[in-house]
């Protein structure tokens, strides 16, 4: 494989059936000083990064996808990239513990499974502001040393209530919280004075939750519970300053149309229960919440 000199980003995925065709010398990375490196199925190259003793001082973003990371391999790779700002571990294997202690400028960390062997994640990085975990397995996660963490996202996890409460209680600066399809959670009680955005989506066993977040300005809930006018939810009229559409749902329903559907123009909404609501009040609600279309987009119904 020939690599152009002077590159700043390399995305390399070696497929198993043609892996023998690749010959990549790690010194090529060091001499070119890349800022972004994405490796998929490249366990051999990852091993070279571990054994050469080279330091990749320019590297800012590293993604390891479907790579065997047993033993001290991950620790040594991290040590070779001390100035990483973003790290992503995706579908890697033979790894029982993830410890991040030497990345003092790390800002974003993504851990995406499946992780059948993973037992614990421990991050000691005061600079970390974003952590995302997506996997059905629920290892012990310690973020207590990440006092500046602002964004926490948990997807598809079997984390239980006690572990979740302990995790949240040690993140004083939390501003954005996503809880997506965490089916082992039956009750939730969250008190966070700095929380601004909260997404609670499709946790099928959830029967009750309480939220105390005086600075909340966006709340998205998707599930079977009926929102009651108590505690923080009572302030629904000042919630939802932004579009309440779940990002994975998308708004690609009418991309090819010149005139878009109502969802593309909605800028604000009020959370309210529609159960036993009179037709007149319901019509008035949508009339107040919808944005009037301009010009030739206006239509009469």
N, C-alpha and C positions, 0 to 999 in steps of 0.2 A: 504494500500500500504506500502510495506517495502522498505526503502531506506538505502543503504549501507553507513556506516559511513566513513568519510574521503573523500567523493566525492568532486571534484572541479568543475564539470559541471553537470547541470540538465536541461534536455529538457522535459517538461511536458505538454502534451496536453490532456485535459479531454473532451471526446466527450459527447454531451448533453444527449444521451440515456443511458449512463452508469455513469454519473457524480456522482450519489448518492453512487456509490461504492467506491469513493475516500475519504479518511480521511488523511489530511496532516496537520501537526502541524508546524506553522511557526518557532518555536524554533529549529526545525531540521535544517533549513537553517542557523540560527545564530550559532549553535554549530558546524556545518561542515565547515563554512567559504568558501562557493563556490565562484569561480571566474567568472563563466558564468552561467546565468540563462535565460531560454527561457520558457515562459508561453503562452499557447494557450487555449482559452476558459476557463481560470481559474479566473473568476471574483471574486469568493469567496476567493481564496488564495490572490489575489491582495488586496481585502478588508482587510484581516488579516494583510498584510504588512502595510497597512495604519493605523490600529488601535492599533497594539501591541506596538508601540514606540521603536521597536528594530532598531539598526543601523547595517547595513551590510557593514562593513568597507573593507571586502576583495573583494566585488563584483566589477568586472571590465567591464563586458558585460551584458546588460539586453535587452531582446527582449520581448515585449508584443504584442501578436497577437490575434485579435478578442476578446477584453476585454472591458467591460464597464468602462469608465474612467470619469464619471461625477463628478461635484463638485470639491473638492480639492484633489481628490484621486491621480491624477498624481503628483501634487505638493508634497504631503506627501510621496509618494513612492520615488520620486527623492531625497527628503531630507534625507530619510533613507539610501541612497546609494551615499554618497558624493564623492566617489573616482571612479565613473563610467568613463570609457574611451570610451565606445561605447554604444549607445542607439538606439534602433529600435522600432518604433511604427507602427504596421501593422494592417490595417482594424479595428482599435478600434472605439468605438462609444460613443455617449452622451458627446462629448468633443467639446466645442466651441472655446477654446483658448489653445494653447500650449505655456507655458512660461518656459524657462530654464534659471535660474539665479544663481543657487548654485553649478553647476557642473564645478569646476575650472580646472579640468584636462580632460574634455571631448574632444575627438579628432574626433570621427565619429558619425554622426546623420543621421538616415534613417527614412523618413516619407513616408509610402506607403498606399494609399487609397483602397477603397473609403472612403471619409470624407464628408458626406453630411452636417454635422452641423458645420464643422470647419470654423472659420472666420479669425483667425489670428495666426501667429507663430512668437514668439519673442525669440531670443536666445542671451543671454549675456554670452558668453564664449570665452574669448580671446585665449584659447588653441585649439579651434575647427579648424580643417584643412579640413574636408570633410563633405559636406551636400548634401543629395540626397532627392529629392521630386518627387513622382510619383502618380499623381491623376488628373482626369479631372477637378476637382474643383480648383479654384485659390484663396486661402486665401491671406490676406496681410502678406507678409513675411519680417521680419526685421532682417537683419544680420549685421547691421551697427556696432555692438559691437564686431564682430568676425573679427578683423583686420588681423588675421593670416590665414584666410580661403584661401585654395589653390585649392580646388576641389569643383566645383558646378555642380550639375546634375539636370536638369528639364525634366521630362518625362510626356507626355500625359496631359499637363496642358493647361487650357484655359487662361493663363496669357496674358494680352494685352501689346502692345509695351511700353506704358508709364510706367507701373508698372515694366516691365522687365528692361528698361533702368535705372530706379531709383535703382533697386536691384543691378545691375551690377556696377553702379557708386560708390557704397559704399563698394566695395570689392577690395581694392588696391593691395592685394597680390595674386590675382587670377592667377593660372597657368594652370588649366585644366577646360574646359567648355564643357558640354554636353547639347545640346538642341535637344530633341527627341520628335517628333510628337506633337509639340505645335502649334495647328492649328489656333489659333487666331492671331499669329504673321504674319503681312503682310510685314513689313520692319524691318530691323535690322541694327544698326550702332554701332559697338563695337570698342572701342579704349582701349587697355590694354597692357601696356609696358612689363608686365611680363608673359603674356599668352604664353604657350608653346604648348598646345594641344587643338584643337578645333574641336568638332564634331557637325555638323548641319545635322539632319537626318529627312527627311519626314515631313517637316512643309508645309502642302499642300497649304496654302494660301500665302505663302511667294512669293513676286514678286521682291524683291530687297534686297540686303544686302551689307554692306561695312565693311571691316575689316582692322583695323590698329593695327598690332601686330608684331613689329620688331623682337621679339625673338621666333616667332612661328617656331616649327620644325616638327609638325604633324598636318595635316588638313584632315578631312574626311567629304565630302559632299555627300548627297544622296537626289536627288530631280530632279525637272524639269528645273531649271535655267541653263543657259549656263555660264560657268566661263569665264570672260573676263580678258585680260592681263592688269589690272589696279590695282593701289594701292598695297596692300600686296599680292594679288594673283599673281602679276607679278613675284614674286620670287619663282615660282613653282618649279624650279630646285633644290632649297635647302630645299623645303618642303619634307614631306613624307620620313623621314629617317627611319621610321618604317613601318611595314606591314599595308597597308591600307585595312583592312578587318574589317567590323563592327562586334563587339564581339558577338552579338546575332545571326548573320548569321552563325557563326561557320565554322569550316573546318572538318566536320565529313562526307564529301561526300565519302571518300574512306578510312575510318579508317581500314577496313579489308583487304585492298590491300597492297601488299609488295611494289609496286611502286606507289608513290603518284602522284596526279595531280599537275599541275603547281602552284596552289595557295599555296601549302605547302612549296615551295621553293623560292617564291618571297620575297625578303628582302628589296627592294627599288623600287620606282616608281616615275614617273614624271607626274604631272597633266598637261594635254593638251587637247584641244578641237579636236575631230576627224572629225568634220564637214568639208566636202569638202577637206579632206586630201588625197593626192595621195597614191596609194597602196604601192609604193616603200618606202615612208617616214613612213607609218604606220608599215610596216614590219621591217624597221630599228629601229623604236622606241621600238617595243616589243623585238627585238633581243638584244638591249642594256639594256633593263630593266630586262629581265629574267635572272635567275641564271642558269649557265650551270650545268647539272646533272653530277654526278661523277660515275665512275666505270660502273657496269652493268645497271645503271639507264639511260644511254645515249640512246637516240632513234633518228632515222633519219625520217624526214617527206618528 
